[in-house]
Amino acid sequence: QEIFLPKDNVVIECVGPYAFYNSTTHRTAYSKLRQRLLQLEGYKVIVVPYYEWRELRTAKDKMLYLWSLGRKSARANIVGQAASGGVSGDALPAVAELSSDLSDAGEWDEDPVPYGTARRASR
């Protein structure tokens, strides 16, 4: 399954167990080919392996995991552009800002509302 973010030209690919060789964490050639074809089409691909996702127990853990993937992706994008001369030296301090221990992810008063449920308005 994929999630497409058109504004950033990013595809988040949720890679299930059938995209890995039996009893390993090594992706199949077909799975890697799919990713490579998307990259050749100009998309930035972020891979979310099933075995990492299933270790996340709470909605907060999942939000932090996705947030950290976005930060890593943004950091890699800036570094890649700088290496190719596409980013000025002024933008490079932003790389340090994108290297985070997640302490700046913010605090939630409560877990986010699970998908498919509605939060009642307080009166």
Secondary structure as UniProt FT lines:
FT   STRAND          2..5
FT   TURN            6..9
FT   STRAND          10..15
FT   HELIX           17..19
FT   TURN            22..23
FT   HELIX           29..40
FT   TURN            41..42
FT   STRAND          44..49
FT   HELIX           50..53
FT   TURN            54..55
FT   HELIX           59..83
FT   TURN            84..85
FT   HELIX           89..91
FT   HELIX           93..98
FT   TURN            103..104
FT   TURN            115..116
//
